[in-house]
Amino acid sequence: CRIIFELQIHMISSNMPEEKFDAETLLLIGSLSNDLFRVASSAQRGSSKVATRFLAEAKRWSVPLMKSGVKQYILDIADDISNRDSEDISIESAERYLMYGVLLQNYALHNQRG
């Protein structure tokens, strides 16, 4: 719950101008977001084996994202995902992964170049 509260504080108190990033960073964020949606939907359907596979993929995307120049709350999400146990599949964790996926998707949509 602490990380959720911190994410909300970062989002509310962030008065910094939007940053624009390159296509590689956009790909990382989009891929992580999609895999987190897949983890959440697989876990909610009871397909823990499939969810575990997509969580492993999400962890793969989160490591290079932590080295990019994104906002701190995005780095916190990437760090949380990369430190998760690959077997952390439950309804509670599915809700967290879904929330993370939405936050990442919104961040990518609002910070595209163009």
Secondary structure, DSSP 8 states (H G I E B T S, - for coil): -HHHHHHHHHHHH--S------HHHHHHHHHHHHHHHHHHHHHHHT-HHHHHHHHHHHHHHHHHHTTS---HHHHHHHHHHHTS-TT--SHHHHHHHHHHHHHHHHHHHHT---
